[in-house]
């Protein structure tokens, strides 16, 4: 079990992030086949990105001085600069099909009606596993099949790993009818494989592919979804006793969290303002993660924080050239959308409204095709980050569904010791620390660091000046990093 606050801190069973230090000498960071090359002082944290990999390839891994990378398996990661020059190279993998779209589309009979299904299975080898992908409220299977860039990138990543992919949609989306009267087009979350039409559809589609010989009854299966599809993933994976479930942008279904024995991963966005998520949804997701840890169930938690821009980011979309990407970037800068560090200063919805209201200030954005314009908006939402699927944890998602809480994550040890009790909690003024604590970092619910204390062996710290609310506390102990959730009264 583990939790990660990307771009804030990674909690692991042993080890900790290097403390920030000031040095007079800078060293060279060289990013080959990517972006982020710079000079920096030891202890500086630098964002780096792999270059765009084209329509027939996907990101594979970083090579070189990867021991200084926060997450060497992700296309967007951070370098914690050492007192030496560093060279990092991004690598890609060719899709087995060698074509842009590896998915096949067909109609397969569900429980009550024909269902649109997109799928991929390796041609010459049995699938290592099968991942089912689920859309959000009001969405459809098309979002994963190519309509939504970030989601389709994860499909291609699965294909590169010799995993099968199955994509279908909620029955309400198929019929365009609110069948249960909840005011939305989404899933039947009732946790029963017969009563829930959506789970019954999965069983029917699964059985069809088994009878065709595309997989067998023992093929590992996992479920991953975004928003309402994420919540449905937690239900589906538990009811059908699959290998793992992953929810992006949804805390999961409470009745499932209380009883599940299935490994679940929670991936949340710090500025998610969706009515069904928001701050409370992020807190609920973290509480659900803690509940599973308390129950000894394999689980992981990831929290996407804001990330800076870079001028070439928009080249990832087909048809956007280097020149056009720079023009998009420069137009956003000219309209004061970024601070000096490259972080967004305006929410994507605010930028979108400004484009409509002040069209003369946005000639480049308005010259884009509709898909290109949507892609730019999607990228802003990921950088913000609001209610949007992202590939910043693409490798972590895959690692979890393929080998949940593997030995590398220190599951057995970490399950017992990752979360520790802090007293008093809630706290008014003095917070008492575990013995041998060397330093603490305190983060607000958005993942922003609000306090750092080098405790130098002190047994307590004064937090009386902090505003009331919930905080995540990271404690540095000899050979380990631990965390706790506290409430300031």
N, C-alpha and C positions, 0 to 999 in steps of 0.2 A: 504494500500500500504506500502511496505517496501523494503529495500535493505539490502543485507547481503554480506559482504566480509569475507567468512569463514576463520578462523585463522588470521583475521586482526581486524575486528570490526563487530558488529551486530547493525544496525540502527533500533531503535524501536521508538514508539510514546512517550515513557517515559523511563527514566532510562539511565544508561550508564555503560560501563565496569569499573571495579575497577582499579584505577591507580596502577602502579607498585610501590612497596615500598620495602625497605630493612629492614629486621628484623633479630635479632640475633637468634631467636628460630625457628626451623623447626617443621613441623607437618606431621603426617603420612597420606598419601593417599593410601587407600586400594581398589583395583579394584577386585571384586569377579566375576567369570565367564568372565574374560576379562584380558586386559593387560594395563600396565601403572602405576602399584603400585610404589610408591616412597616416599621420604620425601622431603618437599618443604617449602619455606618461604611464608608467607601471601603475596598475590599479584602475585605470580608466576602463569603462565599459563601452564598447563600440558595436553598433548594429551593422550587420553585413547581410547581403542578399545574393542568392545565386542569380546568374543571368537568365533571361528567358530561354526556355528549352525547346520551343517549337511545338507543332501540333502532333508529331509522331513520337515524341519522347516525353520523359518525365524526370523530375529531380531524383537523384539516387543518394548521394552522400557528399560530404566534404572530406577532402584528404589534405595531408600536410601536417601542420602543427595543431592538430585537432584537440590536443589535451587542454588548450586554452579556450575552447568553445564551450558555451553554456549547453547547447544542444547540437552536437555535430551531425545529427541525422535529419535536421530540419532545414528547409531551403532559406528560411529567415531565422537567424540566430544572433547571438552576441559573442564577441571576443572580450575576455577579461585580460587586459594587456599585461604581459609580464615584462621584466627588465631585459628584454631581448627583442630582436626583430622577429616578426611572425609572417609566414606565408601560408595562405589557405587557398585551396582550389576546389571549385564545385564540379561535380560529376553528374552526368545524366545517364539514363538507361533508355534504350529503344523499346517501344512497345512491341510485344510479341507479334501483334498483327501487322505492324509496320504502317498502319493507316491512322487517320485522325480519329475516326469513330469506331471503336471496337464492338459497340453494342448492336444487337439484333432486336428488332421490334416485332411483336406479334400479339395476337389475342389469345388468351388462355381462359378456359372456363373456371370461374370462382365458385363460391357456394350458390349464388343466385343468378349470376350474369357473367358475360364475357368481360375479362379485365385486360386493359392494356399493360403489357409487360415488356420491359427492356431487359436483356440479359447478355452475359458473356461467360463462356466457359473455355478453358484452354483447349486448343485443338488436338494436341498430341499427348498431353499429360493429364492425369486426373487433377482436379483443382485441389490446392492445398487446404482450401476452405471456401465457404460461400458467405458473402456479406450482403445482407438485405439493406437497402437504403430508402429512407422515408422523408417526404417533403413536409413543409410546415402548413399551418392553417391556410386554406384557400389555394394551396399549391397543387401541383400535379407531378406525375412521374417525369415530365419533361425537364424539370429543374435539374435533376441529376444527369439527364441524358444529353445535356448540352446547352439548355436555355440559360443556366446560371454557371458562370465561369468557375468560381471557386469550387462548387460542388462537383462539376465535371472533372476538375483536376484530381480530386480524390478518387473518382472512378478509375482514371487512368493509372493512378498510383497502385490501386488494388490489382489492376490488370498486370502491371509490371511485376507484381509479386506472385503471379500464377494463382491468384484467387479468383473464384467465380463471383459474379455480381448479378443480383436480381433486383430490379426496380419496378415497383408498381405503385398504386395510389390508394387512398382511402375510398371506400364505397361511396361516400358522400361526394367526393370529387368526381368519380366516374359518372354518377347520376346528376351531378350539379343540384343536389337536393339535401336540405338539412333534415336528415332522417330522424335524428333524436331530438330535434327542437331546441338545441342549445344556442342557436343563433350563429353558428359557424359551420363551415365545410371542413370537417376533419374526421378524426378516427373515433371508433367505438372503443373506449378504454376499458370496458368491462373485462376483468381478467379471467376469461373462460374461453377455451378454444372452440366451443360449440356455440355459445350464446353470442359472442362477439363476431359480427360478420367480417370484420377486417382480419381477425386471427383465423377464422374459418377459410377466408380467401387465401391466406398464406399457406395453410395446410394443403389446399387443393392445388395451388401452383407448385409448391414443393413436391408433392406426390407426382405431378406431371413430369417434372424434370428427373425425378428418380426413375420413373418408368421408362423414360427415354434413354437412361444410362448416363446422363450428364453428371450425376452425383449418386451417392448411395446413402443408406440410412445412418451410416457412421461418419459421413463427411462433416467436419466441424462447421458450425454455422454461427453467425453473429449478426447483430442488428445495430444499425447506426442511423440516427436521424437528427434533423434540425427542428427546433421549436416544438410544435405539437408532435412532429415526427420523432423528436428525441424522447418525449414523454412516452409515446407509443412504443419506442424501442425498449424502454425499461420493462414495459408490460409484456411485450412479445417474447423477449429473451427469457424472462422468468417462466411464463406459462408454458412455453415449448422447451424449456430446459436447455437453452442453447449455451454456447461456450462463453459468450459475453454480450453485453449491451452498452452502447455509447449514446449519451444524450448531449447535443450541442444546443445551448440556449434554452434549456428547460430543466427545472429541478427534479423532474421525475414524478411519478404517481405515488402518493403517500402510502396507500395500502400495499403497494408492491415493495416499497422501501422497508416497511416494517417486517415483511415476511420473506423477502428474497434470499435465495442462496446462490444467485447468479452474479458473477463479477460485473460491476457497473462502473463506468467512467463518466464523470461529470466535467463538461467543458463549458465555461461561462465567460461572458464578455462584461468588462467592468462598467461600461456606460450603456448597457442594455436598458432602453427605456420602453420596451414593449409593455403594454398593459398587463399581460400575463406573466411578466418577468420582473424587470426593474430591480431596484435594490433588494426588495423583499425576496424576489425569486433567487437572486444570487445568494442571499443568506440562507434560504431554504435548501439550496443545492449543497452549500457547505455543511449545513446541519445534517442533511441526508448522507453525505460523505462520512461525517463523524459517526452517524448511527451505524452504518455498515462496518466501520472500523471497530466500533464497540461490540458488534456482533461477530467479529472475526471473519467478515466477508471481504474477499479481494476487491479493492476499490482504488480509484485514483481521482484526483481533482485538479483541474487546470483553470487558470484565470487569466484571460487575455487583457493586458494593459495597453494603453495607447503606445503607438510606435511612430517613429519619424518617417518622413517621406524621402524619396530619392528621385532624381529627374527621369530615370529610365523605367520607372515602375510600370508605366502604361504600355510599354512595348510588349508586355506579356500577352496582350490581346492581338489576335491576327489582324493585320491591316494597319496597325498603328506603328509607324516608323519611328526611328530615333528622333528625327526632327520634330515630328508631331508630338511625341511624348514630352520632349523638352518644352514645346509650345504650351501644352496642357499644364505642365508643371509651372512654367513661368507665369501663366495667366492666373493660376491659383495664388501664387506668391504676390503678384501685382494687386490682387483683390484682398490682400491681407488675411489669407486663410491659414497661414502658418506663422509660428513664432521663429525666433532666430535659431532654435534647435531643430526646426523642421517638423514640429508637432502641430497638429491642427488646433486652431484657436476658435473655430466655429463648427457647430454640429453639421453633419452632411445635409440634414433637412434645411438648415438655415442657408447653406450655400446653394442648394437647389432652388429655394425661394428667391434668392438674390439673382440667380441666373434668369429667372422668369421676369422679375421686376426691373432689372437693369440690363437688358439684352445688349446694349452697346458696349458694356464692359466685358462681355464674354464672347467675342467673335470666334475664338478657337473651339470652345465647348459647343457652341451652337452650330459649328460647321461639321461636327461629328455625326456619324450615322446613329440611329436610335440604339442599336446594340452597343456601339462604342461608348455612347453617352451613359448608358446603363452600367457598363463596366467601370467607367470612371467613378460613378456614384458608389458602386459596390466597393471599390478600393478605398474610397474615403470612409465608408462605414467600417471597413476592417481596421483601418488606421485609427479611427476614433476611439474605441471600437463599439459600435452599437449592435442592434439585433440583426446579426448577419453571420452566416456560416463562413468559416475561414480555413485556410490550409496551414496556418502557423503551427498546428499540432498534428499535422498529417502523419508523420512517422510515429508519433506517440499513440495516435488512434489505432494505427495498424498494428503496432507492437502489442497493444492491449488486446485487440480482438484475436490476434494470432497466438499469443502466449500470455494470457492474463497474469499480471503480477508475477512475472518470471523471476528467477533467482537473482537476476541483475538488480531488481528493485528492492531486494532485501525484505521480502514480504514477511517472512516468519518473525524476524527480529523487529521490523518496523511496526508490525501490527500491534505489538505490545508496548512500544515505547515512543512512537512518533508524536502522539498527543499527550501532553502532561497537564496535570492540574496546577492551577495558579490560584493563590489566595491573597487577599479576599477577592471574590469575583461574584457580583459586581464590586467595583472598587471606587472609593472616593478620593483618597490621597496617596497612601503608601501601598505599593505593590511588592509583595514578598517573593523573592526569586529562589529557584532551586539552587542547591549548593553547587559551587564551582562554575556558575554562570559567568562567562567572560564578556559578553556583550549582548545587547538586545536591539532589535529593530521593531518598530511598531508601524503597521500599515492600516490605513482606513479601508472601508469596504470597496473603494475604487482601486485599491492596490497601490495608492500613493503613500510613500514613506513620510510619516509625520514626526518620527522621533528615532534617534540613534543614541545609545548610551554605551560607552565603554565602561562596564561595571567595575573592572579591576578587583573582582572578588567581592564586591558589596552584596549584601543580602537583601537589599530593598531599594526601590527607586520611588521618587515622588512624581505622581502623574496628576496632581491636583489642578494644574493649569490646562489640561487637555479638555476640549469640549466634550459634552456628554455624547455617548453613542457606542457603537460596536467597533472593536479593533481586532486585528490579527497580530499576534505577538510571536516574533521569531526569536528564539533564544539560542545563543552559541554556547555549547558545552564542549569540554575536551573530547575531540574525535567525533562530534555529532552535532546536528542541528535539530532542534525540536520546535514545536509550535503549539500555540494555544489561542483560544478565542476568549476575549475579555470584554466586559461591558463597563464603561466609565459612567458613574452616576453623577 
